[in-house]
Amino acid sequence: MIVLGVESSCDETGLALYDTQSGLLSHALHSQVAMHEEYGGVVPELASRDHIRRAIPLLTQTLENAGKSLNDIDAIAYTQGPGLAGALLVGSSVACSLGLALDKPVLGVHHLEGHLLSPLLASEPPEFPFIALLVSGGHTQLMRVDGVGQYTLLGETLDDAAGEAFDKSAKLLGLGYPGGPAISRLAEFGDPAAYKLPRPMMHTKDFNFSFSGLKTAVLTVVKNHEEKVIANICEQDKANIARGFVDAIVEVLTAKCVSALKHTGLKRLVIAGGVGANAQLRASLNAAAARKKFKVYYPELEFCTDNGAMIAFAGAMRLMINPDAAKKDYSFNVRPRWPLDELRVI
């Protein structure tokens, strides 16, 4: 079975073909980072318009790279939510229109389930069950995963997501957009002893997170700086603040993951989402895995951010469980807010 995946939840347009026999055949991706950089963040209307421009050319590219035609597609999976409503509508309308034209069934996929299952695309995929840390610009959640559609929410952020805290703190330091990679790179040159920022909720007995206070701590440091004006803060001091921030957020994420593994007795940890590409987080988790004797799995770097491959794969996994999950019903709707723990085994 060959499944076409369509991803358009935010600021990346992704198309991919996944074969349940041969694996990932091809994928194509366009990022809108350069377009949104001027505004310091994603502009929903511009994102939707760009998805319209990119979807069909990316579909053509994906088919050509795989040596396939539209007639080779058996089913179409698309991101139904969560995400930006306008952006989701573009991908869902493209998918359902193709389904209608080709007389192929379509399946709405949960965006976070795509991220959650993306490490299974790696050469050494994890086995179920495992603990998953979904960590991105919009989400920070710890889940117990017992199989496809078998998700138990253990904890989540009570305010800002980790990726959001990265971006906002980077903006306070006068760094560009997207801020996460920029502040991570700058932190490499910082002194870890210069600023000891708070570790919110690290020692609570639950698995929830809170990062708005950490962002406020960065703001306080910047405001209390003797020069007062961010442009006059020397580059070394910016690096020191960045290092203090990154060390704090990485320590919290690592501690919560270790705590969840201990609580459940599981020995496999999966990291998914854009922040999963962060070098400091990976180093911290790898060190913890060596100490605590558990195994940590990451998606390939190209699949950390939003992409069509994870949607095609998630759709294929659900269709392997239940071939009737995809329908020839093309009256689509999107779900901008869609809790992952509402999903069930089909």
Secondary structure, 3 states (H helix, E strand, C coil): CEEEEEECCCCEEEEEEEECCCEEEEEEEEECHHHHHCCCCCCHHHHHHHHHHHHHHHHHHHHHHHCCCHHHCCEEEEEEECCCHHHHHHHHHHHHHHHHHHCCCEEEEEHHHHHHHHHHHCCCCCCCCEEEEEECCCCEEEEEEEECCEEEEEEEECCCCHHHHHHHHHHHCCCCCCHHHHHHHHHCCCCCCCCCCCCCCCCCCCCCECCHHHHHHHHHHHHHCCCCCHHHCCHHHHHHHHHHHHHHHHHHHHHHHHHHHHHHCCCEEEEECHHHHCHHHHHHHHHHHHHHCCEEECCCHHHCCCCHHHHHHHHHHHHHHCHHHCECCCCCCCCCCCCHHHCCCC
